[in-house]
């Protein structure tokens, strides 16, 4: 009998990337690109340096300071970007949920989404308003 060791990180990454053709989003968002020293706060955690190429759980918050940038990928055609003094969080929800919600805390949030997202698939909220069914590219400040 052969023993195979698999790291928990490898299992999480494989699960995060597992999305059938009908899904617009991966199970977990991927930190696609960082310029400077962007930070993340896991649910119930402290602010720590963000890591490029790492999947983060839903419910995580992200922030950047002056001259910093962070791009988060929710899937092949779904990206959220912050730069400068900005912060946002993802809504904590079950992994099998086929919708995603981000909440802008402060600063400017840019997003690029598939133009054919189903109604209600992506929601952006900020103090005082909610944007439902955005598609294409937009900026919210």
WOKA-V68704 format. One record per run of one state. SS is the DSSP state (a for helix, b for strand, c for the rest). FROM is the first residue (numbers start at 0). TO is the last residue. If there is no record, write none. Layout:
<<SS;FROM;TO> <SS;FROM;TO>>
This chain:
<<c;0;6> <a;7;16> <c;17;27> <b;28;34> <c;35;37> <b;38;40> <c;41;45> <b;46;48> <c;49;53> <b;54;55> <c;56;59> <b;60;63> <c;64;67> <b;68;74> <c;75;76> <b;77;82> <c;83;84> <b;85;89> <c;90;98> <b;99;105> <c;106;107> <b;108;112> <c;113;120> <b;121;125> <c;126;127> <b;128;131> <c;132;134> <b;135;139> <c;140;140>>
